[in-house]
Amino acid sequence: MSANYDVVIVGGGIAGLSLASALAGRCRVAVVEAEQTLAYHTSGRSARQLIPSYGPPVVRELTERTLELIAMEEGTRPEPVLSPRSFMLIGDEAGVSREASGYMHRISHAEALRLCPALHPDSFEAAGLDTGSYACNAPLLMDDHREFAAAEGVEFFTGARVHSVQRLGTGWQIGAGAEAFQAGVVVNAGGAWADELAVLSGVEKLGLQPYRRTAAIVDVEHPLRTGTPMVASTGNFYFRPDGQHVLISPSESVPSGAEDAQPREGDVEALITRLNSITSLGIRGIRQAWTGLRTEAADGVPVVGFDAEAPGFFWLAGQGGYGFQTSSAIAELAAGLILAGGGAATPAGTTDLESRTIEALAATRWSIRR
């Protein structure tokens, strides 16, 4: 027998968890996750940095709103989700000028070396600094979303891979693992599997593409001092402190299928060789390495909205590498749209702050394919 809900969210990563939290107590919600644990894939493999200067304009606007929303709750937690950690971009003059935004200001070569003495002076020409960037305690943020949602009646089902989705009258019937659900709205928060879920649901896929991104925690002879910014080269690598260790990434963007991505032999090792040639870190070995999938639409804009060809089918995907820094703002927008029942008009009762988020996506994703 099917359990009845207003909304079934398919996907238990940061997108699904933040929406569950935003809808909690306002309607009947179930979250369905294929893996045995929530946030098993990309959301559990985050670099844990929120960077207002990172991404296209719509993403930067969503990041600003997400930072505001998280900050509103900081006094209610035993420890903060956000802590200041600047972001420094290095490279040649053209590259830094091209990628720097209004949130980032140019700094001198000498200032960059003062902020990160580990860099060799001849390893870059120009630098920019985003002092509004934050380290993000991603596990705590996800736990907060889950705990609040559960306390407000949201039900979570793990180890429940969706195997059937059918349009049923004015709603949807979903089969997941041994469970069966009926809902007026099914939310596609499937990450790298979002297009697959669409096809299973009889909905035209959008051509979302997963890309690989690898990171590792490494041992170093000379740890970065406290307060060192996260340092990124223009499109080539990034590194940041991780206690007495250092998190590094080759910052690759390699197309992939939907899979449980794993590091490829040689990727991290090649970056270690390079970093040891341009820094004084003295990387000695790899403690842990992982790979996540960043799923994007062709235009790089998050896909948020009802599908115009499939009533009640809501897309919440394509957040790419911006998942944590856009998640709260997108969840606020998505919850408003779902509770309003769809359509392209601003939901009734929308606050001024919520309107900023709505405006950020209004020109692109109000209603998919409309």
GISUL-V477816 format. One record per backbone hydrogen bond with DSSP energy under -1.0 kcal/mol. CO is the residue of the C=O (numbers start at 1). NH is the residue of the N-H. If there is no record, write none. Layout:
CO,NH
CO,NH
This chain:
3,182
6,185
7,30
8,187
9,32
10,189
12,39
13,17
14,18
15,19
16,20
17,21
18,22
19,23
20,24
23,26
28,6
28,7
29,155
30,9
31,157
32,11
33,160
35,159
41,44
42,45
48,136
50,134
51,54
56,60
57,61
58,62
59,63
60,64
61,65
62,66
63,67
64,68
65,69
66,70
67,71
68,72
70,73
71,74
73,76
74,77
81,137
83,135
86,230
87,130
88,232
89,128
90,234
91,125
91,126
92,96
93,97
94,98
95,99
96,100
101,104
105,129
108,112
109,113
110,114
111,115
112,116
116,119
118,280
120,123
126,91
127,107
128,89
129,105
130,87
133,85
134,50
135,83
136,138
137,141
138,142
139,143
140,144
141,145
142,146
143,147
144,148
145,149
146,150
147,151
148,152
149,154
150,153
155,31
157,33
161,177
164,175
166,173
168,171
171,168
172,183
173,166
174,181
175,163
175,164
176,179
179,176
180,3
181,174
182,5
183,172
185,8
186,314
187,10
187,189
188,316
190,193
191,194
193,197
194,198
195,199
196,200
197,201
198,203
199,202
209,296
210,256
211,294
213,292
215,290
216,248
217,287
217,288
218,246
219,284
225,228
230,88
231,239
232,90
233,235
237,233
238,249
239,231
240,247
242,245
245,242
246,218
247,240
248,216
249,238
254,212
259,261
264,267
266,270
267,271
268,272
269,273
270,274
271,275
272,276
274,278
275,279
278,120
281,222
282,221
285,219
288,217
290,215
292,213
294,211
295,320
296,209
297,300
303,317
305,315
306,368
307,310
310,313
312,186
313,307
314,188
315,305
317,303
319,322
322,326
323,327
326,330
327,331
328,332
329,333
330,334
331,335
332,336
333,337
334,338
335,339
336,340
337,342
347,350
351,355
352,356
354,358
355,359
356,360
357,361
358,362
361,364
361,365
367,370
368,308
